[in-house]
C-alpha cells in the first residue's frame, strides 16, 4: 500500500505571492489555514511569520495578486490561477 501523497505542482513563477492552504500535524492534531507565501526552490513565508519552521506543508495553492491602499483600509485578492486541482 502506498501512503505517499501525490506530488503537489510547484509554481512556475518564482517569488510570486501564493495563497497557500497549509497543513500541520502535531500532538494536538491537524491544523489547516491559509497564508500568503512564496516559492523559490522551496516554500517560504513572508517576514513576521514562522510558517515552515515546524514541519508545515502546502497542500494546495493559487497564484494571487494583492492590492493594498495607502490608508490600510482595503485589501483585495484576485485569484489568478488554480494549480493543484486544475479547476
BAGUSE-794603 format. One record per residue: residue number from 0; residue in one letter; x, y, z of N, C-alpha, C, O in turn. Coordinates in Angstrom, 1 decimal. Example, Ala and Ser with C-alpha at 12.3 -4.5 7.8 and 13.67 -1.06 7.14 Angstrom:
BEGIN
<site 0, 'a', <13.2, -5.7, 7.8>, <12.3, -4.5, 7.8>, <13.2, -3.3, 7.8>, <14.2, -3.3, 8.5>> <site 1, 's', <12.8, -2.2, 7.1>, <13.7, -1.1, 7.1>, <12.9, 0.0, 7.9>, <13.4, 1.1, 8.0>> 
# end
This chain:
BEGIN
<site 0, 'x', <0.8, -1.2, 0.0>, <0.0, 0.0, 0.0>, <0.9, 1.2, 0.0>, <1.8, 1.3, 0.8>> <site 1, 'x', <0.6, 2.2, -0.8>, <1.4, 3.4, -1.0>, <0.6, 4.5, -0.2>, <-0.4, 5.0, -0.6>> <site 2, 'x', <1.2, 5.0, 0.9>, <0.6, 6.1, 1.7>, <1.1, 7.5, 1.3>, <0.7, 8.5, 2.0>> <site 3, 'x', <2.0, 7.6, 0.3>, <2.5, 8.9, 0.0>, <1.4, 9.7, -0.7>, <0.6, 9.2, -1.5>> <site 4, 'x', <1.4, 11.0, -0.5>, <0.5, 11.9, -1.1>, <1.0, 12.2, -2.5>, <2.2, 12.1, -2.8>> <site 5, 'x', <0.1, 12.5, -3.5>, <0.6, 12.8, -4.8>, <1.4, 14.1, -4.8>, <1.2, 15.0, -3.9>> <site 6, 'x', <2.4, 14.2, -5.7>, <3.3, 15.4, -5.7>, <2.4, 16.6, -6.0>, <1.7, 16.6, -7.0>> <site 7, 'x', <2.6, 17.7, -5.3>, <2.0, 19.0, -5.5>, <2.7, 19.7, -6.6>, <3.9, 19.8, -6.6>> <site 8, 'x', <1.9, 20.2, -7.5>, <2.6, 21.1, -8.6>, <3.2, 22.3, -7.9>, <2.7, 22.8, -6.9>> <site 9, 'x', <4.4, 22.7, -8.4>, <5.1, 23.8, -7.9>, <4.9, 25.0, -8.8>, <4.6, 24.8, -10.0>> <site 10, 'x', <4.9, 26.2, -8.3>, <4.7, 27.4, -9.1>, <5.7, 27.6, -10.2>, <6.9, 27.2, -10.0>> <site 11, 'x', <5.3, 28.1, -11.4>, <6.2, 28.4, -12.5>, <6.9, 29.7, -12.3>, <8.0, 30.0, -12.7>> <site 12, 'x', <6.3, 30.6, -11.5>, <6.8, 32.0, -11.3>, <7.4, 32.1, -10.0>, <6.7, 32.1, -8.9>> <site 13, 'x', <8.8, 32.1, -9.9>, <9.5, 32.1, -8.7>, <9.3, 33.5, -8.0>, <9.4, 34.5, -8.6>> <site 14, 'x', <9.0, 33.4, -6.7>, <8.8, 34.6, -5.9>, <7.5, 35.3, -5.9>, <7.3, 36.3, -5.2>> <site 15, 'x', <6.5, 34.8, -6.7>, <5.2, 35.4, -6.8>, <4.4, 35.1, -5.5>, <4.6, 34.1, -4.9>> <site 16, 'x', <3.5, 36.0, -5.1>, <2.7, 35.8, -4.0>, <1.8, 34.6, -4.3>, <1.1, 34.6, -5.3>> <site 17, 'x', <1.7, 33.7, -3.3>, <0.9, 32.5, -3.5>, <-0.1, 32.4, -2.3>, <0.4, 32.5, -1.1>> <site 18, 'x', <-1.4, 32.2, -2.5>, <-2.3, 31.9, -1.4>, <-2.2, 30.4, -1.2>, <-2.7, 29.7, -2.1>> <site 19, 'x', <-1.7, 30.0, -0.1>, <-1.5, 28.5, 0.2>, <-2.4, 28.0, 1.3>, <-2.6, 28.7, 2.3>> <site 20, 'x', <-2.9, 26.8, 1.0>, <-3.6, 26.1, 2.1>, <-2.5, 25.3, 2.8>, <-1.8, 24.5, 2.1>> <site 21, 'x', <-2.3, 25.5, 4.1>, <-1.2, 24.9, 4.8>, <-1.7, 24.0, 5.8>, <-2.8, 24.2, 6.4>> <site 22, 'x', <-1.0, 22.9, 6.0>, <-1.4, 21.8, 7.0>, <-0.2, 21.5, 7.9>, <0.9, 21.5, 7.5>> <site 23, 'x', <-0.6, 21.3, 9.2>, <0.5, 21.0, 10.1>, <-0.1, 19.9, 11.1>, <-1.2, 20.1, 11.6>> <site 24, 'x', <0.6, 18.9, 11.3>, <0.2, 17.8, 12.3>, <1.1, 17.8, 13.4>, <2.3, 17.8, 13.3>> <site 25, 'x', <0.5, 17.9, 14.6>, <1.3, 17.9, 15.9>, <0.6, 17.1, 16.9>, <-0.4, 16.4, 16.6>> <site 26, 'x', <1.0, 17.2, 18.2>, <0.4, 16.4, 19.3>, <-1.1, 16.8, 19.5>, <-1.9, 15.9, 20.0>> <site 27, 'x', <-1.5, 17.9, 19.1>, <-2.9, 18.4, 19.2>, <-3.8, 18.0, 18.1>, <-5.0, 18.2, 18.1>> <site 28, 'x', <-3.2, 17.4, 17.0>, <-4.0, 17.0, 15.8>, <-3.5, 17.8, 14.6>, <-2.4, 18.2, 14.5>> <site 29, 'x', <-4.5, 17.9, 13.6>, <-4.1, 18.5, 12.4>, <-4.7, 19.9, 12.3>, <-5.9, 20.1, 12.6>> <site 30, 'x', <-3.9, 20.9, 12.0>, <-4.3, 22.3, 11.8>, <-4.2, 22.6, 10.3>, <-3.4, 22.2, 9.6>> <site 31, 'x', <-5.2, 23.4, 9.9>, <-5.2, 23.9, 8.5>, <-5.5, 25.4, 8.5>, <-6.3, 25.8, 9.2>> <site 32, 'x', <-4.8, 26.1, 7.6>, <-5.1, 27.5, 7.5>, <-4.6, 28.0, 6.1>, <-3.9, 27.3, 5.4>> <site 33, 'x', <-4.9, 29.2, 5.8>, <-4.5, 29.9, 4.5>, <-3.5, 31.0, 4.9>, <-3.7, 31.7, 5.9>> <site 34, 'x', <-2.5, 31.1, 4.1>, <-1.5, 32.1, 4.3>, <-0.8, 32.5, 2.9>, <-0.7, 31.6, 2.1>> <site 35, 'x', <-0.5, 33.8, 2.8>, <0.3, 34.2, 1.6>, <1.7, 33.8, 1.8>, <2.4, 34.3, 2.8>> <site 36, 'x', <2.3, 33.1, 0.9>, <3.7, 32.6, 0.9>, <4.3, 32.8, -0.5>, <3.6, 33.3, -1.4>> <site 37, 'x', <5.5, 32.4, -0.7>, <6.1, 32.4, -2.0>, <7.0, 31.1, -2.1>, <7.4, 30.5, -1.2>> <site 38, 'x', <7.3, 30.8, -3.4>, <8.1, 29.6, -3.7>, <9.4, 30.1, -4.4>, <9.4, 30.8, -5.4>> <site 39, 'x', <10.5, 29.6, -3.9>, <11.8, 29.8, -4.5>, <12.7, 28.6, -4.2>, <13.6, 28.6, -3.3>> <site 40, 'x', <12.5, 27.5, -5.0>, <13.1, 26.2, -4.7>, <12.8, 25.7, -3.4>, <13.6, 25.0, -2.8>> <site 41, 'x', <11.7, 26.0, -2.8>, <11.1, 25.6, -1.5>, <10.1, 26.7, -1.1>, <10.1, 27.8, -1.7>> <site 42, 'x', <9.2, 26.3, -0.2>, <8.2, 27.2, 0.3>, <8.7, 28.1, 1.4>, <9.4, 27.6, 2.3>> <site 43, 'x', <8.4, 29.4, 1.3>, <8.9, 30.4, 2.3>, <7.7, 31.3, 2.7>, <6.8, 31.6, 1.9>> <site 44, 'x', <7.7, 31.7, 4.0>, <6.7, 32.7, 4.4>, <7.3, 34.1, 4.4>, <8.6, 34.2, 4.3>> <site 45, 'x', <6.5, 35.0, 4.5>, <7.0, 36.4, 4.5>, <7.4, 36.8, 5.9>, <7.1, 36.1, 6.8>> <site 46, 'x', <8.1, 37.9, 6.0>, <8.6, 38.4, 7.3>, <7.5, 38.4, 8.4>, <6.4, 38.8, 8.1>> <site 47, 'x', <7.9, 38.0, 9.5>, <6.9, 38.0, 10.7>, <6.2, 36.7, 10.9>, <5.5, 36.6, 11.9>> <site 48, 'x', <6.3, 35.8, 9.9>, <5.6, 34.5, 10.0>, <6.6, 33.4, 10.3>, <7.8, 33.5, 9.9>> <site 49, 'x', <6.2, 32.5, 11.2>, <7.1, 31.3, 11.5>, <6.7, 30.1, 10.7>, <7.1, 29.0, 11.1>> <site 50, 'x', <5.8, 30.2, 9.8>, <5.4, 29.1, 9.0>, <6.6, 28.5, 8.3>, <7.5, 29.2, 7.8>> <site 51, 'x', <6.6, 27.2, 8.2>, <7.6, 26.3, 7.6>, <8.8, 26.1, 8.5>, <9.8, 25.6, 8.0>> <site 52, 'x', <8.7, 26.5, 9.7>, <9.8, 26.3, 10.7>, <9.6, 25.0, 11.5>, <10.4, 24.6, 12.3>> <site 53, 'x', <8.3, 24.5, 11.4>, <8.0, 23.3, 12.3>, <7.3, 22.2, 11.5>, <6.4, 21.6, 12.1>> <site 54, 'x', <7.6, 22.0, 10.3>, <7.0, 20.9, 9.5>, <5.7, 21.2, 8.8>, <5.1, 20.3, 8.3>> <site 55, 'x', <5.3, 22.4, 8.7>, <4.1, 22.8, 8.0>, <4.3, 22.4, 6.5>, <5.4, 22.5, 5.9>> <site 56, 'x', <3.2, 22.1, 5.8>, <3.2, 21.7, 4.4>, <2.1, 22.4, 3.6>, <1.0, 22.6, 4.1>> <site 57, 'x', <2.5, 22.8, 2.4>, <1.5, 23.4, 1.5>, <0.8, 22.2, 0.9>, <1.4, 21.3, 0.3>> <site 58, 'x', <-0.6, 22.2, 1.0>, <-1.4, 21.1, 0.4>, <-2.2, 21.5, -0.8>, <-2.6, 20.7, -1.6>> <site 59, 'x', <-2.3, 22.8, -1.0>, <-3.0, 23.4, -2.2>, <-2.6, 24.8, -2.3>, <-2.2, 25.4, -1.3>> <site 60, 'x', <-2.6, 25.4, -3.5>, <-2.2, 26.8, -3.7>, <-2.8, 27.4, -4.9>, <-3.2, 26.7, -5.8>> <site 61, 'x', <-2.8, 28.8, -4.9>, <-3.3, 29.6, -6.0>, <-2.4, 30.8, -6.1>, <-2.0, 31.3, -5.1>> <site 62, 'x', <-2.1, 31.2, -7.4>, <-1.4, 32.5, -7.6>, <-2.4, 33.6, -7.1>, <-3.6, 33.4, -7.2>> <site 63, 'x', <-1.9, 34.6, -6.5>, <-2.8, 35.7, -6.1>, <-2.1, 37.0, -6.4>, <-0.9, 37.1, -6.5>> <site 64, 'x', <-2.9, 38.1, -6.5>, <-2.5, 39.4, -6.7>, <-3.0, 40.2, -5.5>, <-4.2, 40.2, -5.2>> <site 65, 'x', <-2.2, 41.0, -4.9>, <-2.6, 41.7, -3.7>, <-2.5, 43.2, -4.0>, <-1.5, 43.7, -4.5>> <site 66, 'x', <-3.6, 43.9, -3.6>, <-3.7, 45.3, -3.7>, <-4.0, 45.9, -2.4>, <-5.0, 45.4, -1.7>> <site 67, 'x', <-3.2, 46.8, -1.9>, <-3.4, 47.4, -0.6>, <-3.4, 48.9, -0.7>, <-2.4, 49.5, -1.2>> <site 68, 'x', <-4.4, 49.6, -0.2>, <-4.4, 51.0, -0.4>, <-3.5, 51.7, 0.7>, <-3.2, 51.0, 1.7>> <site 69, 'x', <-3.1, 52.9, 0.5>, <-2.2, 53.6, 1.4>, <-2.7, 53.7, 2.8>, <-2.0, 53.7, 3.8>> <site 70, 'x', <-4.0, 53.9, 3.0>, <-4.6, 54.1, 4.3>, <-4.7, 52.8, 5.1>, <-5.0, 52.8, 6.3>> <site 71, 'x', <-4.5, 51.7, 4.4>, <-4.6, 50.4, 5.1>, <-6.0, 49.8, 5.3>, <-6.1, 48.9, 6.0>> <site 72, 'x', <-7.0, 50.5, 4.7>, <-8.3, 50.0, 4.9>, <-8.7, 48.9, 4.0>, <-9.4, 47.9, 4.5>> <site 73, 'x', <-8.4, 48.9, 2.8>, <-8.9, 47.9, 1.8>, <-7.8, 47.0, 1.4>, <-6.6, 47.3, 1.1>> <site 74, 'x', <-8.1, 45.7, 1.4>, <-7.2, 44.7, 0.8>, <-8.1, 43.9, -0.1>, <-9.1, 43.4, 0.2>> <site 75, 'x', <-7.6, 43.7, -1.3>, <-8.3, 42.9, -2.3>, <-7.5, 41.8, -2.9>, <-6.3, 42.0, -3.3>> <site 76, 'x', <-8.0, 40.6, -3.0>, <-7.3, 39.5, -3.5>, <-8.0, 39.1, -4.8>, <-9.2, 39.0, -5.0>> <site 77, 'x', <-7.2, 38.9, -5.8>, <-7.6, 38.4, -7.1>, <-7.0, 37.1, -7.4>, <-5.7, 37.0, -7.6>> <site 78, 'x', <-7.7, 36.1, -7.4>, <-7.2, 34.7, -7.7>, <-7.0, 34.5, -9.2>, <-8.0, 34.6, -9.9>> <site 79, 'x', <-5.8, 34.3, -9.6>, <-5.5, 34.2, -11.0>, <-5.4, 32.8, -11.5>, <-5.6, 32.6, -12.7>> <site 80, 'x', <-5.1, 31.8, -10.7>, <-4.8, 30.5, -11.2>, <-5.0, 29.5, -10.2>, <-4.5, 29.7, -9.0>> <site 81, 'x', <-5.6, 28.4, -10.5>, <-5.7, 27.2, -9.6>, <-4.7, 26.2, -10.1>, <-4.8, 25.8, -11.2>> <site 82, 'x', <-3.8, 25.8, -9.3>, <-2.7, 24.9, -9.8>, <-2.9, 23.5, -9.5>, <-2.8, 22.7, -10.5>> <site 83, 'x', <-3.2, 23.1, -8.3>, <-3.1, 21.7, -8.0>, <-4.3, 20.9, -8.3>, <-4.2, 19.6, -8.5>> <site 84, 'x', <-5.5, 21.5, -8.5>, <-6.6, 20.7, -8.8>, <-7.2, 21.0, -10.2>, <-8.2, 20.4, -10.6>> <site 85, 'x', <-6.5, 21.9, -10.9>, <-6.9, 22.2, -12.3>, <-8.3, 22.6, -12.5>, <-8.9, 22.3, -13.5>> <site 86, 'x', <-9.0, 23.3, -11.5>, <-10.3, 23.8, -11.7>, <-10.3, 25.2, -12.1>, <-11.4, 25.8, -12.3>> 
# end
